[in-house]
Amino acid sequence: MAAALRIGVIGGSIAGCAAAVAGTRAGAEVTVYERSGAELQDRGFGIVMPPPLHRELVGRGYLEAGMETAPVATRVWLTREPGGRSTRELARQTSPVTPCNWGLLWRSLRASAGAVRYLRGQPVTSVGEDRDGRAVITTARGEERYDVVVGADGHASRTRQLLAPGLLPEPAGYPVWRGAIPLSALAEHPRELELLRGAWVTLGFPGGHGIFYLIPGAPRDGAPAGPDDRLLAYAVYGRPPATRAADPGPYVRELAQEHFPAAWAQIVAHGTHRTTACHPVADVQVPRAARAPLLLAGDAAGVSRPHTASGAVKALQDALCLERVLLEGPTVAAALERYADERTAAGARLVELGRRMGRAQVEETPDWAAMGQDEVDAWFRGVLAGTRHYLYAQEARAD
């Protein structure tokens, strides 16, 4: 592949910055178009990735070795004791994960992208092709031509429409509430804090479940965050409220009060959230993730339900694949064909697994209180249906 290859990346978030690193490592000149004029490092919540992927990204220069993470090796399943408000442990499974802070991950990728041209506040108005088959990106500043354009513009991607006109995410019919809380929320709950220092938690209730894990805090005044600066990240899935409120906090607290053990309900009700949000759950997968000179990465190519904990993971794997196929060549078209073969299939598997997980953990939840270790293990073997996924190391190796 010629060193003069020019790549334009639409979107400067996780997927876009990862693609920029991939392009520079493959010897290309990379320009990133980010529509937001503000810094992105304070957006988002917790991110979880498989430890082998984290090690590979550090080893290959995508992530800084000093980026803070909060690795744990065990998953603990909990529910509320029937007829009471105490906590009942259902099962423990080997499930090593490397949680990190969205902002720290973005910052590390942005630093690793080095001297790429990162155009903040530059929304792309159109993408087309010239007579020579090169891509043309148009912004308010004019037109620029590229050998490859990477659409990394998220779940509502406009770039996706070029490869799959009319394809939109399909709603699952339920939302996810996300939050990040300082460790002070756990000061009166030492047992829960001790549990979270070594495990990530799934808390099942009728019609849904919650996920809890610790992530690194953001540095303050230039000093790295320490263990006491960590945040508790959570995601709660359940029935949607009858009416949509501007503030998602009251409803998720009501849901927790109704279904969670007392201690976990008090944690969710803590008043010092660093951030909260409510998102409708949806999924989508393009029939083909690339067609020269256009390629889709991250959520632009496919969105799986967040039960798979694979949004950022897939974007990072997309970038690793992009780097490899560009280096292998021999032409842009051949490289993008290999990318499309690999990443379209991987995305489709994730979407299908996310749907099965959503049915099992939200739409058709089991009788959590009647389950124990053997029942949880057997139940989730059925949900996986032979699919390999890094969250379930007991059942199969990671992809």
Protein Blocks (a to p, Z undefined) as FASTA:
>chain_A
ZZkbccddehjbfklmmmmmmmmmnopacddddfbfbdfklgcjdddddfklmmmmmmno
pacfklccdddfbdcdddddehiabdcdfbdcddddddddfklmmmmmmmmnomaccdeh
iacfbdcddfkopacdddfkbccddfbdcdfebjklfklmmmmghiacddehiacddddd
dfklmmmmmmlmmmmmmcccddddehiacdddddddddeehiacdfklpccddddddddd
fbdcfblklmmmmmmmmmmcfklmmmmmpckbfbdcdddddddddfbfbdcfbdcehjll
occdfklopmmmmmmmmmmmmmmmmmnmmbfklmmmmmmmmmmmmmmmmmmmmmmmmmmm
mmmcccfklpcfklmmmmmmmmnnopacfklmmlpccZZ
